[in-house]
Amino acid sequence: MCGRYSLSGPNPAVLRERFQLGDEVPVRRRFNVAPGDEVLAVTTSREGERRPDLLRWGLVPFWAKDAKVGYKMINARRETAAEKPAFRDALQRRRCLILADGFFEWQRREGQ
């Protein structure tokens, strides 16, 4: 995953229907979602039912002393995520679907 993403294409009504989001959370188009922002996610209840949620983007490991650590914990390698202490528990027990339609990384250009 890259450092930014968007949810700008689909009509919010289409997303509500496709992912059974209901009316509990706002669904709006976003063009530059950054780590630390509130993001639209689909999670499950303890009973296994699908539910919409607003979550903060970033993973705060159990050992972190400051929640801002989560802003840097946005990328994991598929090959090693299950082994790394920061990602292991989340990968096994706390998953969600993040609605997005594009990913990008900001780059500095010469002369700007």
N, C-alpha and C positions, 0 to 999 in steps of 0.2 A: 504494500500500500504506500502511496505517496504522502507528502506532507499536507496536501489540501485535497478537498473533493467538492463535488457539486451535486445538487438535487434540483435541477433546473428545467428539465424537459417535460415530464409528464404533468398533466393537469392534476392538481391535488385531489379532485373527486375520483379520478381513475385510481390513484394510489390508495385512497380509502377503501374503494371496492376491492381492488386486487389483493390487498393484504389484510382485509377485514379490520380496519383501524377504528371504525366507529367515529364518534365525535368528541371523545375525551381529550385528545391532544391536538394542538394546532398542526396543520400540514401546510407548509409554505415553501415556495421556490427559494432556493439558496444557491449562490454562485461561487462562494469562497468560504467553505467551512474549514475552520482551523482547529488545531488541537486546543482543548479547553472549552470549546463551544458546546452548547446544548445541541444534541442531534436527535433526530427521529429514529427510533429503533423499534423492532418487534421482538418482544420477549415472551416468556411463558409464565403462567401462574404456577403455584405449587401443585395445582390439579392438572397441569399440562395444557391449559387453555391459552390460546394466542391472545396477546394483549399489546397495545401500543404503549410506548414509554418515551419520555424525554430523558436522555442520559448525557453526561458530560463525556466528550471524546478524550480518551486517554486511559491508561491502565495504571492504577495506583497500587503497587505491590503492598502486601501486608506489612512489610518491614519499613516502608517509607515513613519518614518523620514529617514530610510536607506533601500535601496533595499536589503541588506543582510538579512533582516528579512525574506525574501522569501525563503531562504535556509532552514529555520526551519519550514516553513509552507508547509509541503508536505503531511501531514496526516490529515484526518478529519474523524470523526465517522459518518457513514450514519445516525444514529439515531438523531444526533444533528446538522449536518452541516447546515441545513436550518435555524436554530435559532442563530447560532454564527455570530456575526458581521463580522468577518474576512472572512467567507466563504459564507454568505447568498447571496450577490449580484452576486458573481461569479457563484454560483450554479444556480441561476435563469437566468442569461443573458450571461455569457461568458464561454461556454463549448467548448471542443475540444476532439479529439480522439488522444491519445498518442499511437504510435505503439510500442509494447513491446512483448517479448515472454518469459520472465522470471523475477521474482522478488526475491530479497534476502536481507538479513540483515547481515552485518559483525558482527562477535562475537570474543571477546578476548578468547584465550585458555590459560589455565595454562601452565607456563613454556615457553611461546613464547612472 
